[in-house]
Amino acid sequence: IAVEAARDILKELGGALILPSTIVASAEGGVSIYFMTHNRTAYVENYNHGSQVLVMYDQQGNTEVLELGNDIPRSSVSTKILAHLG
């Protein structure tokens, strides 16, 4: 389920020409997709039960965690990531 969710979000982000910095297994056993600049990071955590969160943070300790589908529509993920990464 996590791999399918990750594939879906990658298709959406690829359409917006946003390429991941890395894709790794998450600590929860799902899939994490990272997007990084020199001082900011955003990642989409895809859990095995199907939910997804967008986590954005910077070197100053500012962090925002949004649940996809509840806090943010999936269609707005690319806009949020681009705005965060600058």
Long-range contacts (C-beta under 8 A, 24 or more apart in sequence): 1-48, 1-49, 1-50, 2-26, 2-29, 2-30, 2-31, 2-46, 2-47, 2-48, 2-50, 3-31, 3-46, 5-30, 5-31, 5-46, 5-47, 5-50, 5-52, 6-30, 6-31, 6-33, 6-44, 6-46, 8-74, 9-33, 9-44, 9-46, 9-52, 9-68, 9-74, 9-77, 12-74, 12-75, 12-77, 12-78, 13-77, 13-78, 13-81, 15-78, 16-78, 16-82, 18-78, 18-81, 18-82, 35-81, 35-85, 36-85, 37-85, 37-86, 40-84, 40-85, 40-86, 42-80, 42-81, 42-84, 42-85, 44-68, 44-77, 54-80, 54-81, 56-80, 56-81, 56-84
